[in-house]
Amino acid sequence: MLKPPPTDAELIAHASTGKLVEVLRREADADREDSLVNRLVSLHNGGQLDLLAATQTPAFEVLGVSAFFSVQSVFCGAIPKLIAPTDAVMAAVSKLVAKGGQDGAAGFPFNAFKEWMDVDTARARDIVIAADSGDAVEKTFLAIALEGQGDVAEINRFIAKGGESRLAAIGALGSIKPADAVSAQTALAVLLPYCGASFDEDVRYAAINAVFALLRLVPGLAPSAVQAIVAAVEAKPTLECLFAVVKALWLQEKLFDRPSVGAVLKLARASDLSKKGLVDVLDGALQHMLGTPERDLALDFLTDVLAQKDGPTLEALDSISHRLANEPRANRFGLAVRWFLTANRRLCEAMEHILTSGREEDEPFDASMAGMGLTGSQLVVVCHKAIGFLMLQPVVSGSVVVAALRAGDASVENQLTELLIYPILTNFGDAARGYLAGIKKGDTAYKAVRKALKQSDNYFRGIKIDTPIKELWPSDYQRNLANMKRYDLGRQIRKIADEKSIFAKLVQKSTLLYGHKSMNFVGGPDKPPVTMELKPMGVEMPMPRLDLVDPVGLDWLLRIYRSSTPK
């Protein structure tokens, strides 16, 4: 049960000892008149405590992540209503942002500062005057102040001054909505030159972001402006500038024409893709592009990058990985054929990841390779890759072979039929047979599939031995050892699962020694217990038969399939 919120007296006492942040917490309804935020504002403005000074205490520095963001929400709610010197507010906001680190919510205090500054226009003017007189003002605060004033002439004057104030003024100019088309063109004409190769990287980065902020307000300027920015980055590609353009491609993709998209991806392909920040924005941009007419450019880029030995893996591109894994089956089949046909191991492993992490892990493809222009050798290689990398998904790999049979290439029909028999039906007779038996008459693959099923049935009839072979039956000692090993393995798995579980610290652990239900007294001894029936739970996973009979031979066969290349 949550403790009641602290009283005013307790807040004052904690503030006096430098431990005010220890009793601050997020509220579900912070707009109530008697809410914690409103009482803190009242006590601060009344001079009974200094809320902003709490950010400068040791107690604030040692806050944990979850506690900090709860405390941050209180400050963000209170700051716009405070009466305090500008320096004190900026110092507190700076502390809050720095403490937030790289988290996406770390910049929220700047929004609160903007609201605080909008209450009184004199506050923005004071910041601008201080910066103009040479006082050290952090560029984000100066940018907010310049934007709040909205004086374009003043902003242009700061741009001309150079230094940190130029960066702030560039950001402010891009954020102000132009009064008319002429003003928009004038602002763009001021910003575009700073994207050029003759300026430092931080200036170019600020200018690129400012131009895209302006284009968000005036998208009609995009055709020429985007081309100019891309040309400037091509002239002198740097990591920060490329990051800014790729982020714009992600968040404002409609502003880019097809040649500009291709140019940005070409720059990204030649860049250092070991940088996580760049990979993250590329992940977002590519994931978004899959639903646009530029889908083919995204897949071309992804194919090139994933094929590189030192390139990022698909697991590092988690957004696009999730998108591909949950796309329509037809899209996934086309990509599987494309990537398997390259015979590139990294692409084949990426395809394996996609097909084993989607919603339908072992659902067959209802597809055909007819019309894809593949040679007989290429058809066989695609099937080899499907079996080699998707061995534990016999229905999926079997459907790829069926799709190859539907291409109607008589020169490789026998080879493809043999793949259905061995290794698919030989190892997974029950799992694969149901799918293959459902192939209807009139299907191009029907004749070959029936042949494979018939030979598989003959194989299983031939290996069936009705008389038990006593020598192959494990002894009681061997069975006991196997049970003990299984128990120890299960115990080890449960222990590792408990250590890695996100719920381990949130719930109480109970060990049930016997019985078929559990009872917990949640509301106290006077309340009826909460009962939970225990039900059997399990998971099944098809395993190849030859993994027991001839594991070395099966492993060797899969290695051959995985290294197969078209002739």
matplotlib code that plots the C-alpha trace (Angstrom):
import matplotlib.pyplot as plt

x = [0.0, 1.3, 2.2, 0.0, 1.5, 3.7, 2.2, 3.3, 5.3, 7.0, 7.9, 9.4, 11.4, 12.8, 13.8, 15.7, 17.7, 18.4, 16.3, 13.2, 13.5, 13.1, 9.4, 8.6, 6.6, 4.5, 0.7, -2.1, -4.0, -1.5, -4.1, -6.0, -5.8, -4.3, -2.0, 1.7, 2.8, 0.5, 1.4, 5.1, 4.5, 2.6, 5.3, 8.1, 6.4, 5.6, 9.3, 8.8, 11.1, 13.3, 12.1, 14.8, 17.6, 16.6, 18.2, 21.6, 21.6, 23.5, 20.1, 19.2, 22.5, 22.0, 18.4, 17.8, 16.4, 12.8, 12.7, 14.4, 11.8, 9.0, 10.8, 11.3, 7.6, 7.0, 9.5, 8.1, 4.7, 5.9, 8.5, 6.0, 4.3, 7.3, 8.4, 12.2, 15.3, 16.1, 19.6, 18.1, 15.5, 18.1, 20.4, 17.7, 16.6, 20.2, 20.5, 17.3, 18.3, 21.9, 20.5, 18.1, 21.1, 20.3, 16.7, 14.1, 12.2, 15.4, 14.5, 11.0, 12.4, 13.2, 9.5, 8.7, 11.3, 9.7, 6.3, 7.9, 9.5, 6.2, 4.5, 6.5, 8.1, 10.7, 12.3, 13.2, 14.5, 16.7, 18.3, 18.9, 20.4, 22.7, 23.9, 24.4, 26.6, 28.9, 27.5, 27.6, 24.2, 23.7, 22.7, 19.4, 18.1, 19.2, 17.4, 14.2, 14.5, 15.1, 12.2, 10.0, 10.8, 10.2, 12.4, 14.0, 16.2, 17.6, 18.1, 20.0, 22.2, 23.2, 23.8, 26.3, 28.1, 29.2, 30.2, 27.7, 25.1, 25.1, 24.1, 21.3, 20.1, 20.1, 17.9, 15.5, 15.2, 14.1, 11.5, 9.7, 6.7, 7.3, 4.7, 4.5, 6.1, 8.7, 9.7, 10.0, 12.2, 14.4, 14.8, 15.7, 18.2, 19.9, 20.1, 21.1, 24.6, 25.5, 24.8, 27.8, 31.2, 33.0, 31.5, 32.3, 30.3, 28.4, 27.2, 26.2, 24.4, 22.4, 21.6, 20.4, 18.1, 16.9, 16.1, 14.0, 12.3, 11.4, 10.2, 7.9, 6.2, 6.5, 6.6, 6.2, 9.9, 11.0, 11.8, 14.8, 15.8, 16.1, 18.2, 20.5, 21.0, 21.7, 24.2, 25.9, 26.3, 27.6, 30.2, 31.6, 29.9, 30.4, 28.7, 26.7, 25.4, 24.5, 22.7, 20.7, 19.6, 18.8, 16.7, 14.8, 14.3, 12.8, 10.5, 9.8, 10.1, 7.4, 9.7, 12.2, 11.9, 13.2, 16.6, 17.2, 16.3, 18.7, 21.5, 21.0, 21.1, 24.2, 25.9, 24.8, 26.0, 29.5, 29.5, 30.7, 27.8, 29.4, 27.9, 24.8, 23.1, 23.3, 22.1, 19.2, 17.9, 18.5, 16.4, 13.6, 13.9, 14.1, 11.2, 9.0, 10.1, 8.9, 5.3, 6.2, 6.9, 10.6, 10.3, 12.6, 15.4, 15.1, 15.4, 18.3, 20.1, 19.3, 20.5, 23.8, 24.5, 23.5, 25.7, 28.9, 31.0, 31.5, 28.0, 25.2, 23.2, 19.4, 19.0, 20.6, 17.9, 15.1, 12.3, 12.8, 13.3, 10.0, 8.3, 9.7, 8.8, 5.2, 4.7, 2.3, 3.6, 3.9, 6.3, 8.4, 8.5, 9.8, 12.5, 13.4, 14.0, 16.1, 18.3, 18.6, 19.6, 22.6, 24.1, 25.4, 25.5, 24.7, 21.6, 20.5, 20.8, 18.9, 16.1, 16.1, 15.7, 12.7, 10.9, 11.4, 10.3, 7.0, 3.5, 3.2, 6.5, 5.7, 2.9, 3.5, 4.0, 1.3, 3.6, 5.3, 8.7, 7.2, 7.8, 10.8, 13.2, 15.2, 17.3, 17.1, 20.3, 19.0, 15.7, 17.7, 20.0, 17.0, 15.6, 18.9, 19.1, 15.5, 16.2, 19.6, 18.6, 15.0, 15.4, 13.3, 10.4, 9.7, 6.4, 8.0, 11.0, 8.7, 6.5, 9.6, 10.4, 6.8, 7.0, 10.1, 8.3, 5.5, 8.1, 7.7, 11.4, 11.5, 15.3, 15.3, 12.0, 13.6, 16.1, 13.4, 11.3, 14.2, 14.5, 10.9, 11.7, 15.1, 15.6, 12.1, 9.7, 12.4, 13.0, 9.6, 7.1, 4.2, 4.7, 5.4, 3.0, -0.1, 0.9, 2.1, -1.0, -3.1, -1.7, -4.6, -5.0, -4.3, -1.4, 1.8, 3.6, 0.9, 2.5, 5.9, 4.5, 2.4, 5.5, 7.4, 4.6, 4.4, 8.2, 8.2, 5.4, 7.4, 10.4, 8.6, 6.9, 10.4, 12.0, 9.1, 10.0, 7.1, 9.2, 10.8, 14.6, 15.5, 19.1, 17.9, 15.7, 17.5, 18.1, 16.5, 19.9, 20.2, 16.6, 17.2, 20.4, 18.5, 15.7, 18.3, 20.0, 16.7, 15.8, 19.1, 18.8, 15.3, 16.4, 19.2, 16.9, 14.4, 17.3, 18.5, 15.0, 14.4, 17.6, 16.7, 13.0, 11.8, 9.1, 11.5, 11.7, 8.0, 6.3, 6.7, 8.0, 6.2, 7.3, 4.5, 5.6, 2.3, -1.4, -3.4, -4.1, -2.7, -4.4, -3.4, -4.9, -4.7, -7.3, -6.4, -7.5, -11.2, -11.4, -11.8, -8.6, -7.8, -7.4, -5.6, -6.0, -2.8, -3.1, -0.6, 1.4, 3.9, 5.5, 6.2, 9.1, 9.6, 13.1, 14.6, 14.7, 18.2, 19.4, 19.3, 20.2, 22.9, 23.5, 26.9, 25.5, 22.6, 24.9, 27.2, 24.2, 22.9, 26.4, 26.4, 23.0, 24.0, 27.2, 25.4, 25.8, 24.2, 26.2]
y = [0.0, 3.5, 5.8, 8.9, 12.0, 14.1, 17.0, 20.6, 20.5, 17.3, 18.9, 21.9, 19.7, 17.5, 20.6, 22.0, 18.8, 18.5, 15.4, 16.8, 14.6, 11.5, 12.2, 13.5, 11.1, 11.1, 11.7, 10.3, 13.6, 16.5, 19.1, 18.9, 22.0, 20.0, 17.9, 17.5, 19.7, 22.6, 22.5, 22.5, 25.5, 27.3, 26.6, 27.7, 30.9, 31.6, 31.4, 28.4, 26.1, 26.2, 23.6, 24.3, 23.9, 20.3, 19.5, 20.6, 18.2, 14.8, 13.1, 14.1, 12.8, 9.3, 8.9, 5.6, 5.6, 4.8, 7.2, 10.0, 10.0, 10.1, 13.1, 14.6, 14.6, 16.6, 19.2, 19.4, 20.0, 22.6, 24.7, 26.6, 27.9, 28.9, 32.4, 32.2, 33.9, 32.8, 31.5, 29.3, 27.8, 27.2, 25.5, 23.2, 22.3, 21.6, 19.2, 17.4, 17.0, 15.8, 13.3, 11.9, 10.9, 9.4, 8.5, 9.9, 11.6, 13.5, 16.6, 17.1, 19.7, 22.0, 21.9, 23.0, 25.8, 27.0, 27.1, 29.0, 31.5, 32.0, 33.2, 36.5, 37.7, 39.7, 36.3, 35.6, 39.2, 38.8, 35.6, 37.2, 40.4, 38.2, 36.2, 39.4, 40.9, 37.9, 36.0, 32.2, 31.0, 27.3, 27.3, 25.4, 28.0, 30.8, 29.1, 28.8, 32.4, 33.6, 31.5, 32.9, 36.4, 35.6, 38.5, 37.3, 40.4, 39.6, 36.0, 36.9, 39.2, 36.3, 34.1, 36.6, 36.8, 33.2, 30.9, 29.1, 31.8, 31.1, 27.5, 28.6, 31.2, 28.7, 26.4, 29.2, 30.4, 27.0, 26.7, 30.0, 29.8, 32.3, 35.1, 34.5, 32.8, 35.6, 35.2, 31.5, 31.8, 34.4, 32.1, 29.2, 31.3, 32.2, 28.6, 26.6, 28.1, 26.9, 23.3, 23.6, 21.9, 25.1, 25.2, 23.1, 19.9, 21.3, 24.3, 22.1, 19.7, 22.5, 24.0, 20.7, 20.2, 23.8, 23.5, 20.3, 22.0, 24.9, 22.4, 20.9, 24.3, 25.1, 21.8, 23.5, 24.5, 20.8, 19.9, 22.2, 22.5, 18.7, 18.3, 21.1, 19.5, 16.1, 17.7, 19.5, 16.3, 14.4, 17.1, 16.5, 13.5, 13.5, 11.3, 14.0, 15.5, 12.0, 11.3, 14.5, 13.6, 10.0, 11.1, 13.5, 10.6, 8.6, 11.4, 13.4, 10.9, 12.6, 15.6, 13.4, 12.5, 9.1, 10.3, 12.0, 8.8, 6.8, 9.4, 9.3, 5.5, 5.5, 7.8, 5.6, 2.5, 4.0, 5.2, 3.7, 1.4, 0.4, 3.6, 2.6, 6.1, 6.0, 2.4, 3.2, 6.0, 3.9, 1.2, 3.6, 5.0, 1.6, 0.3, 3.2, 2.9, -0.6, 0.8, 3.4, 3.3, 3.3, -0.2, -1.6, 1.0, 0.0, -3.8, -3.1, -1.2, -3.8, -6.6, -4.9, -4.0, -7.3, -9.2, -7.3, -9.2, -6.2, -4.8, -4.7, -7.9, -8.0, -8.3, -4.8, -3.5, -4.5, -2.3, -3.5, -7.1, -7.0, -5.4, -8.0, -10.9, -9.8, -8.8, -10.8, -14.2, -13.3, -10.5, -12.8, -15.5, -13.2, -11.9, -15.5, -16.5, -13.3, -13.8, -17.6, -17.2, -15.0, -17.9, -15.3, -16.9, -13.6, -13.0, -16.6, -16.4, -13.1, -14.8, -17.6, -15.0, -13.4, -16.7, -18.0, -14.9, -14.0, -14.8, -17.9, -19.7, -23.0, -21.9, -23.0, -20.6, -20.8, -19.6, -20.6, -19.8, -19.8, -16.6, -15.6, -16.5, -19.0, -21.7, -25.3, -24.9, -21.8, -23.6, -26.3, -23.9, -22.0, -25.3, -26.3, -23.0, -23.3, -26.9, -26.1, -23.0, -24.0, -27.6, -27.4, -25.9, -28.8, -27.3, -24.0, -25.7, -28.2, -25.4, -23.8, -27.1, -27.3, -23.7, -24.7, -27.7, -25.4, -23.6, -26.7, -27.3, -30.9, -31.0, -30.7, -32.3, -35.5, -33.6, -31.6, -34.7, -36.4, -33.4, -33.9, -37.5, -37.0, -35.1, -33.6, -36.6, -39.0, -36.7, -35.2, -37.6, -36.6, -32.8, -32.4, -35.1, -33.3, -30.3, -32.3, -34.5, -31.4, -30.5, -30.9, -32.4, -29.8, -28.3, -28.4, -30.0, -32.7, -35.5, -35.1, -34.6, -37.9, -39.7, -38.4, -39.4, -42.9, -43.5, -42.1, -44.5, -47.4, -46.3, -46.2, -49.6, -51.0, -49.8, -50.9, -53.9, -55.5, -57.7, -55.7, -55.8, -56.4, -55.2, -51.8, -51.2, -49.1, -50.7, -49.3, -47.9, -46.0, -44.7, -43.4, -41.6, -40.0, -38.9, -37.4, -35.6, -34.3, -33.1, -31.3, -29.6, -28.5, -27.1, -25.2, -23.8, -22.6, -20.9, -19.0, -18.0, -16.7, -14.6, -13.1, -12.6, -9.0, -10.1, -11.7, -8.5, -7.6, -10.8, -13.1, -16.5, -19.6, -23.2, -25.8, -29.2, -31.0, -30.4, -29.1, -25.5, -22.6, -20.3, -16.8, -14.5, -11.1, -9.0, -10.3, -13.2, -12.0, -12.2, -15.4, -16.7, -16.3, -19.7, -20.6, -24.0, -25.6, -26.9, -28.9, -26.8, -27.8, -27.0, -29.2, -28.9, -31.3, -32.9, -34.7, -38.5, -38.7, -36.5, -39.7, -42.3, -40.5, -37.0, -36.6, -37.5, -35.1, -32.3, -32.9, -32.8, -29.5, -28.0, -29.0, -27.4, -24.2, -23.8, -24.7, -22.2, -22.0, -23.5]
z = [0.0, -0.9, 1.9, 2.1, 0.4, 2.7, 4.5, 4.0, 7.3, 6.2, 2.8, 4.5, 6.9, 4.2, 2.1, 5.1, 5.4, 1.6, 1.2, -0.4, -3.5, -1.4, -0.8, -4.3, -6.6, -9.7, -9.2, -11.3, -11.0, -10.6, -11.6, -8.3, -6.1, -3.2, -5.4, -4.4, -7.4, -6.5, -2.8, -3.7, -6.0, -3.2, -0.6, -3.0, -4.1, -0.5, 0.4, 2.8, 0.8, -2.3, -4.7, -7.4, -4.8, -4.3, -7.7, -6.3, -3.3, -2.9, -2.5, -6.0, -7.4, -6.0, -7.3, -9.1, -12.7, -11.8, -8.8, -10.9, -13.7, -11.1, -9.4, -12.9, -13.6, -10.4, -11.4, -14.9, -13.5, -11.1, -13.0, -15.3, -12.2, -10.1, -9.3, -9.4, -10.9, -14.4, -13.4, -10.7, -13.2, -15.9, -13.3, -12.1, -15.7, -16.7, -13.7, -14.6, -18.3, -17.4, -14.8, -17.5, -19.7, -23.1, -22.2, -24.6, -21.7, -20.6, -22.6, -21.0, -18.6, -21.5, -22.4, -18.8, -19.1, -22.3, -20.5, -17.6, -20.0, -21.9, -18.7, -18.8, -22.0, -19.9, -19.0, -22.7, -23.1, -20.0, -21.4, -24.8, -23.2, -21.0, -24.0, -26.0, -23.3, -23.3, -20.3, -20.6, -21.6, -22.6, -26.3, -25.7, -23.3, -25.7, -28.6, -26.6, -25.6, -29.2, -30.4, -27.7, -28.7, -32.4, -33.5, -36.8, -37.1, -33.6, -34.5, -37.7, -35.6, -33.3, -36.4, -37.7, -34.3, -34.5, -31.6, -29.4, -29.9, -33.7, -33.0, -30.8, -33.3, -36.2, -34.2, -33.3, -36.9, -38.1, -35.3, -36.0, -38.4, -41.2, -41.6, -45.3, -48.3, -48.7, -45.0, -45.5, -48.5, -46.7, -43.6, -45.9, -47.8, -44.4, -43.2, -46.3, -46.7, -43.1, -44.3, -46.6, -46.4, -45.4, -41.9, -38.8, -38.2, -35.3, -37.3, -40.3, -38.0, -36.4, -39.8, -41.3, -38.3, -38.5, -42.3, -41.7, -38.8, -41.1, -43.8, -41.3, -41.0, -44.8, -46.7, -50.0, -49.9, -49.7, -53.3, -53.8, -50.1, -49.6, -52.7, -51.6, -48.2, -49.7, -52.1, -49.2, -47.2, -50.3, -50.8, -47.3, -45.5, -41.8, -39.2, -37.5, -40.7, -42.1, -38.8, -39.1, -42.7, -42.0, -39.0, -41.2, -43.7, -40.9, -39.4, -42.6, -45.4, -47.5, -48.0, -49.9, -53.6, -54.8, -56.0, -52.7, -50.8, -52.9, -52.4, -48.6, -48.5, -50.6, -48.2, -45.3, -47.0, -47.2, -43.6, -40.4, -39.4, -36.2, -34.6, -32.7, -33.0, -36.8, -36.9, -34.7, -37.0, -40.0, -38.4, -38.0, -41.5, -43.2, -41.2, -42.3, -45.9, -46.2, -46.3, -49.1, -52.8, -51.8, -50.3, -53.0, -52.1, -48.4, -49.2, -51.6, -48.9, -46.2, -48.5, -49.2, -45.6, -44.0, -46.5, -45.3, -42.8, -40.6, -41.1, -38.4, -37.9, -38.3, -34.5, -34.2, -36.5, -34.2, -35.7, -39.2, -38.0, -36.3, -39.3, -41.7, -39.4, -39.4, -43.0, -45.3, -46.2, -49.9, -49.0, -46.8, -49.4, -52.1, -49.7, -48.7, -52.3, -52.9, -49.9, -50.1, -53.8, -52.8, -50.9, -48.4, -45.0, -43.1, -45.3, -44.9, -41.1, -41.2, -43.2, -40.6, -37.9, -39.7, -40.4, -36.8, -35.0, -36.7, -35.7, -37.8, -37.2, -39.1, -41.5, -45.1, -48.0, -50.5, -53.3, -56.6, -58.1, -61.6, -63.4, -61.2, -64.0, -61.9, -63.5, -62.3, -60.3, -58.6, -57.7, -56.0, -54.1, -52.7, -51.5, -50.0, -48.1, -46.8, -45.5, -44.1, -42.2, -41.4, -40.6, -37.5, -39.5, -41.9, -43.1, -44.1, -45.8, -47.4, -48.8, -50.4, -52.2, -53.3, -54.6, -56.6, -58.0, -59.2, -61.4, -63.7, -64.4, -65.4, -65.3, -61.5, -60.6, -59.4, -57.3, -55.6, -55.1, -53.4, -51.0, -49.9, -49.2, -47.6, -45.4, -44.9, -44.7, -43.4, -40.4, -39.9, -41.3, -39.1, -39.2, -42.9, -44.2, -43.2, -45.3, -48.3, -48.3, -48.7, -52.1, -54.5, -57.9, -60.6, -58.7, -60.8, -57.8, -57.2, -59.0, -57.4, -54.0, -54.3, -55.4, -52.4, -50.0, -51.5, -51.2, -47.6, -46.7, -48.1, -46.1, -42.8, -43.5, -44.2, -41.0, -38.8, -36.6, -34.8, -32.5, -29.7, -29.6, -26.0, -26.5, -27.5, -24.4, -21.8, -18.4, -15.2, -14.3, -17.6, -17.4, -13.8, -15.0, -17.8, -15.4, -13.0, -15.9, -17.1, -13.6, -13.1, -16.6, -15.8, -12.4, -14.1, -16.7, -14.0, -12.1, -15.1, -16.0, -12.5, -12.7, -16.0, -15.4, -15.3, -12.9, -10.3, -8.2, -8.6, -7.4, -4.4, -5.2, -3.8, -4.2, -4.2, -3.1, -3.9, -4.6, -7.6, -6.5, -4.5, -2.1, -1.1, 1.5, -0.2, 1.7, 5.1, 7.3, 7.2, 3.5, 1.4, -0.1, -3.8, -5.3, -8.5, -10.2, -11.5, -15.0, -17.1, -19.5, -22.1, -25.4, -28.4, -30.8, -33.8, -33.8, -36.8, -36.4, -37.8, -35.0, -32.8, -35.5, -37.4, -35.9, -37.6, -41.0, -40.6, -39.4, -42.4, -44.8, -43.3, -43.7, -47.3, -47.9, -46.1, -48.3, -51.5, -54.4, -57.9, -60.7]

ax = plt.figure().add_subplot(projection="3d")
ax.plot(x, y, z, "-o")
ax.set_aspect("equal")
plt.show()
